[in-house]
Amino acid sequence: MTTATRSTGYAGTLALTALTPIVWGSTYAVTTEFLPPDRPLFTALMRALPAGVLLLALTRVLPHGKWLGRAAVLGVLNIGAFFPLLFLAAYRLPGGVAGVLGAVVPMFALGLAAVLLAEAPTRRKVIAGVVGVLGVSLVVLRGTVELDLLGVIAGLAGAASMGAGTVLTKKWGRPDGIGPLAMTGWQLTAGGLFIVPLALLIEGAPPALDREAVGGYLYLGIIGTALAYWLWVRGISRVSATSVSFLGLLSPVSAAVIGWIALGQALTALQIVGLGIALAATVFGQMPSKPVEAAQVSPVGRRGDAEREVKPELVSVARI
């Protein structure tokens, strides 16, 4: 496989994976406009567990051995903790503000990837992470909206949980013969089961649902969860964890645009600048460093030796 082919496949994988955070950006508008109020745990449960069971039924594969524990950990980080925190932030903050808090995920991912994956943070990605945080600051700290402290804490905690889950998903990979669809089903089911007792103890019996709520849950479960997380897990398996985490910056951009167009949430000039900075950081964070570009192919002619010389960040690209 030539360098050009690998580069094209890498860009295509990133583009497809980028659809996930763009879809996630619609979560905030759907939550505030269509779902029962003040039920973040129930909403998280309805988004995760039905989608997980559906994927388990489609793939008919269950985790076993060490993957029982790994699936549980990933399910809690990516779903069981992340979803309740996400919806708590969505209920207590305007959509654009709640979404933009996810822009700090790359900073968490950079630190964890350095420790768990031996992915030394490049200067380019550190700069991109700082630029992304700057965009967050402009949107959150300079906006005219009132900020709820609990909502902000929930948004940041959810970002930390998602960053850890992304890095560990990359570190552990997948069992032989198991595709990303099955892995997604494991995590959604494990995360949903983790939420069940919390939802019952804290929020009590499920609320009555009207047609709008049912439609909202179907959209979040099928499009915003089953399909989106399949693309996300697939992307993590093919590119570096830090590169995928930078794609999360598209979620606040999507959320803010939807909030502005569909919900009439005004954005100040500084907030617009902040969103632009977050978008620029997304692109900047995907650019390979010069050492990676220079070492894609070994002088050795055999394909196997050449692939062994690819830098860790691009190893999965050779398999596309």
C-alpha positions as CSV (number, residue, x, y, z in Angstrom):
1,M,0.0,0.0,0.0
2,T,1.5,3.4,-1.0
3,T,1.9,6.4,1.2
4,A,-0.7,8.3,-0.8
5,T,-3.2,5.5,-0.4
6,R,-2.6,5.4,3.3
7,S,-3.0,9.1,3.6
8,T,-6.3,9.0,1.7
9,G,-7.6,6.2,3.9
10,Y,-6.5,8.0,7.0
11,A,-8.3,11.2,5.9
12,G,-11.4,9.2,5.0
13,T,-11.5,7.5,8.4
14,L,-11.2,10.8,10.1
15,A,-14.0,12.3,8.0
16,L,-16.3,9.4,8.8
17,T,-15.5,9.5,12.5
18,A,-16.1,13.2,12.5
19,L,-19.8,12.6,11.8
20,T,-20.1,11.3,15.4
21,P,-19.4,14.5,17.3
22,I,-21.4,16.5,14.7
23,V,-24.4,14.2,15.5
24,W,-23.7,14.5,19.2
25,G,-24.0,18.2,19.0
26,S,-27.7,17.8,18.4
27,T,-28.1,16.0,21.7
28,Y,-28.5,19.2,23.6
29,A,-31.3,20.6,21.4
30,V,-33.2,17.3,21.4
31,T,-32.8,17.0,25.2
32,T,-34.1,20.5,26.0
33,E,-36.9,20.6,23.4
34,F,-38.4,17.1,23.3
35,L,-37.5,15.1,26.4
36,P,-39.0,15.0,29.9
37,P,-37.5,17.8,32.1
38,D,-35.1,17.1,34.9
39,R,-34.6,13.4,34.2
40,P,-30.9,13.2,33.1
41,L,-30.5,9.7,34.5
42,F,-33.6,8.3,32.8
43,T,-32.6,10.0,29.6
44,A,-29.1,8.5,29.8
45,L,-30.6,5.1,30.4
46,M,-33.0,5.3,27.5
47,R,-30.2,6.4,25.2
48,A,-27.8,3.6,26.2
49,L,-29.5,0.4,27.2
50,P,-32.0,-0.1,24.3
51,A,-29.3,0.7,21.7
52,G,-26.9,-1.7,23.5
53,V,-29.4,-4.6,23.6
54,L,-30.2,-4.0,19.9
55,L,-26.5,-4.3,18.9
56,L,-26.1,-7.4,21.1
57,A,-29.0,-9.0,19.3
58,L,-27.6,-8.1,15.9
59,T,-24.0,-9.3,16.6
60,R,-24.8,-12.2,18.9
61,V,-21.4,-12.0,20.6
62,L,-20.8,-11.5,24.3
63,P,-17.6,-10.6,26.1
64,H,-15.8,-13.3,28.1
65,G,-12.6,-13.7,30.1
66,K,-10.7,-10.5,30.7
67,W,-13.0,-8.7,28.4
68,L,-15.9,-8.9,30.9
69,G,-14.0,-6.5,33.1
70,R,-12.7,-4.4,30.3
71,A,-16.1,-4.0,28.7
72,A,-17.5,-3.0,32.1
73,V,-14.8,-0.3,32.6
74,L,-15.2,1.1,29.1
75,G,-19.0,1.0,29.5
76,V,-18.8,3.1,32.6
77,L,-16.3,5.6,31.3
78,N,-17.8,6.0,27.8
79,I,-21.5,5.5,28.7
80,G,-22.4,4.9,32.4
81,A,-20.7,8.0,33.8
82,F,-20.4,10.1,30.6
83,F,-24.1,10.0,29.6
84,P,-25.6,11.1,33.0
85,L,-23.0,13.9,33.2
86,L,-23.7,14.9,29.6
87,F,-27.4,15.2,30.2
88,L,-27.0,16.9,33.5
89,A,-25.0,19.6,31.8
90,A,-27.5,19.7,28.9
91,Y,-30.4,20.3,31.3
92,R,-28.7,23.0,33.3
93,L,-26.8,24.9,30.5
94,P,-27.7,26.3,27.1
95,G,-26.9,23.9,24.3
96,G,-23.9,25.8,22.9
97,V,-22.3,26.2,26.4
98,A,-23.0,22.6,27.4
99,G,-21.5,21.3,24.2
100,V,-18.4,23.4,24.2
101,L,-17.3,22.0,27.5
102,G,-16.5,18.9,25.6
103,A,-13.7,20.8,23.9
104,V,-11.4,20.0,26.9
105,V,-11.5,16.2,26.1
106,P,-8.2,16.5,24.0
107,M,-6.3,17.9,27.0
108,F,-7.4,14.9,29.1
109,A,-6.6,12.5,26.2
110,L,-3.2,14.0,25.6
111,G,-2.1,13.4,29.2
112,L,-3.6,9.9,29.5
113,A,-2.2,8.8,26.1
114,A,1.3,9.8,27.2
115,V,1.0,7.6,30.3
116,L,-1.1,4.7,29.0
117,L,-0.1,4.5,25.3
118,A,3.4,6.0,25.4
119,E,2.1,8.6,22.8
120,A,4.3,11.5,23.6
121,P,2.3,14.7,23.0
122,T,3.7,16.5,20.0
123,R,4.2,20.3,20.2
124,R,1.5,20.6,17.5
125,K,-1.1,18.8,19.5
126,V,-0.3,20.5,22.7
127,I,-0.7,23.9,20.9
128,A,-4.0,22.6,19.4
129,G,-5.2,21.5,22.8
130,V,-4.4,24.9,24.3
131,V,-6.1,26.7,21.4
132,G,-9.2,24.5,21.9
133,V,-9.3,25.5,25.6
134,L,-9.0,29.1,24.5
135,G,-12.0,28.7,22.3
136,V,-13.9,27.1,25.3
137,S,-13.0,30.1,27.5
138,L,-14.2,32.6,25.0
139,V,-17.6,30.9,24.6
140,V,-18.2,30.0,28.2
141,L,-16.6,32.8,30.2
142,R,-17.5,35.7,28.0
143,G,-21.0,34.8,27.0
144,T,-24.0,36.8,28.1
145,V,-25.8,33.7,29.4
146,E,-25.9,32.8,33.1
147,L,-23.8,29.7,33.9
148,D,-24.9,27.1,36.3
149,L,-21.9,25.8,38.4
150,L,-23.2,22.3,38.7
151,G,-23.8,22.2,35.0
152,V,-20.3,23.3,34.2
153,I,-18.8,20.8,36.7
154,A,-20.9,18.0,35.1
155,G,-19.7,19.0,31.6
156,L,-16.1,19.0,32.6
157,A,-16.4,15.7,34.5
158,G,-18.1,14.2,31.5
159,A,-15.2,15.3,29.3
160,A,-12.7,13.7,31.6
161,S,-14.6,10.4,31.6
162,M,-14.9,10.5,27.8
163,G,-11.1,11.2,27.4
164,A,-10.2,8.3,29.7
165,G,-12.6,6.0,27.8
166,T,-11.2,6.9,24.5
167,V,-7.6,6.3,25.5
168,L,-8.4,2.9,27.1
169,T,-10.4,1.9,24.1
170,K,-7.3,2.5,22.0
171,K,-5.0,0.8,24.6
172,W,-7.0,-2.4,24.9
173,G,-8.1,-2.7,21.2
174,R,-10.6,-5.5,20.5
175,P,-10.5,-9.3,20.9
176,D,-9.6,-11.2,17.8
177,G,-12.5,-11.6,15.4
178,I,-14.6,-9.0,17.2
179,G,-15.7,-5.9,15.2
180,P,-16.5,-2.4,16.4
181,L,-20.3,-3.0,16.2
182,A,-20.0,-5.8,18.9
183,M,-17.7,-3.7,21.0
184,T,-20.1,-0.8,20.8
185,G,-22.9,-3.1,22.0
186,W,-20.9,-4.3,24.9
187,Q,-20.1,-0.8,26.1
188,L,-23.7,0.5,25.7
189,T,-25.2,-2.4,27.5
190,A,-22.7,-2.3,30.4
191,G,-23.1,1.5,30.7
192,G,-26.8,1.2,30.6
193,L,-26.9,-1.5,33.3
194,F,-24.7,0.8,35.4
195,I,-27.2,3.6,35.1
196,V,-30.3,1.5,36.0
197,P,-30.0,1.5,39.8
198,L,-28.9,5.1,39.8
199,A,-31.9,6.2,37.8
200,L,-34.3,4.2,40.0
201,L,-32.8,5.4,43.3
202,I,-32.4,9.1,42.4
203,E,-35.3,9.8,40.0
204,G,-37.8,7.1,40.9
205,A,-40.2,5.5,38.5
206,P,-40.0,6.4,34.8
207,P,-42.1,9.4,33.6
208,A,-44.9,9.2,31.2
209,L,-43.8,9.8,27.6
210,D,-45.6,11.6,24.8
211,R,-44.9,11.2,21.1
212,E,-42.3,13.9,21.1
213,A,-40.3,12.2,23.8
214,V,-40.6,8.8,22.2
215,G,-39.3,10.4,18.9
216,G,-36.5,12.1,20.7
217,Y,-35.4,8.9,22.5
218,L,-35.5,6.9,19.2
219,Y,-33.3,9.5,17.5
220,L,-30.8,9.6,20.3
221,G,-30.8,5.8,20.7
222,I,-30.5,4.8,17.0
223,I,-28.7,7.8,15.3
224,G,-27.0,9.5,18.2
225,T,-25.9,6.4,20.0
226,A,-25.9,3.1,18.2
227,L,-24.7,4.5,14.8
228,A,-22.6,7.3,16.2
229,Y,-20.7,5.1,18.7
230,W,-20.1,2.5,16.2
231,L,-18.4,5.1,14.0
232,W,-16.5,6.4,17.1
233,V,-15.2,2.9,18.2
234,R,-14.3,2.1,14.6
235,G,-12.3,5.4,14.3
236,I,-10.4,4.8,17.5
237,S,-9.3,1.4,16.2
238,R,-7.8,3.0,13.1
239,V,-6.2,6.3,14.1
240,S,-4.5,7.6,17.3
241,A,-6.6,8.2,20.4
242,T,-5.5,11.9,20.6
243,S,-6.4,12.5,16.9
244,V,-9.9,11.1,17.5
245,S,-10.3,13.1,20.7
246,F,-9.7,16.4,18.8
247,L,-12.7,15.5,16.6
248,G,-14.8,16.0,19.7
249,L,-14.3,19.8,19.2
250,L,-16.8,19.5,16.4
251,S,-19.6,18.7,18.9
252,P,-19.7,22.2,20.6
253,V,-19.5,23.8,17.1
254,S,-22.5,21.7,16.0
255,A,-24.4,22.3,19.3
256,A,-23.9,26.1,19.1
257,V,-24.9,26.3,15.5
258,I,-28.0,24.2,16.1
259,G,-28.8,26.3,19.2
260,W,-28.5,29.5,17.2
261,I,-30.5,28.3,14.1
262,A,-33.1,26.1,15.7
263,L,-33.5,27.5,19.2
264,G,-32.8,31.2,18.7
265,Q,-29.9,31.2,21.2
266,A,-28.0,34.4,20.5
267,L,-24.2,34.2,20.2
268,T,-22.0,37.2,21.0
269,A,-19.1,38.1,18.7
270,L,-16.6,36.7,21.2
271,Q,-18.5,33.4,21.3
272,I,-18.5,33.2,17.5
273,V,-14.7,33.8,17.6
274,G,-14.4,31.1,20.2
275,L,-16.3,28.6,18.1
276,G,-14.0,29.4,15.2
277,I,-10.9,28.8,17.3
278,A,-12.3,25.5,18.4
279,L,-12.9,24.5,14.8
280,A,-9.4,25.6,13.8
281,A,-7.9,23.5,16.7
282,T,-9.8,20.5,15.4
283,V,-8.0,20.8,12.1
284,F,-4.7,21.7,13.6
285,G,-4.8,18.7,15.9
286,Q,-5.1,16.3,13.0
287,M,-2.0,17.4,11.1
288,P,0.8,14.9,11.4
289,S,4.1,16.0,12.9
290,K,7.1,16.1,10.7
291,P,8.8,13.1,12.2
292,V,5.7,11.0,11.4
293,E,5.6,12.2,7.8
294,A,9.2,11.5,7.3
295,A,9.1,7.9,8.6
296,Q,6.1,6.4,7.1
297,V,7.9,3.8,4.9
298,S,11.1,2.0,5.6
299,P,13.9,1.7,3.0
300,V,13.4,-2.0,3.2
301,G,11.4,-3.2,0.2
302,R,9.2,-5.8,1.9
303,R,5.7,-4.7,2.9
304,G,5.9,-6.3,6.3
305,D,9.1,-4.5,7.2
306,A,7.8,-1.3,5.9
307,E,4.7,-1.4,8.1
308,R,6.8,-2.1,11.1
309,E,8.6,1.1,10.5
310,V,5.5,3.2,10.5
311,K,5.2,5.4,13.6
312,P,2.8,4.2,16.3
313,E,0.3,7.0,15.4
314,L,-0.1,5.6,11.9
315,V,0.2,1.9,12.5
316,S,-3.6,1.4,12.2
317,V,-3.6,3.4,8.9
318,A,-1.7,0.6,7.2
319,R,-4.5,-1.8,7.9
320,I,-7.2,0.3,6.3
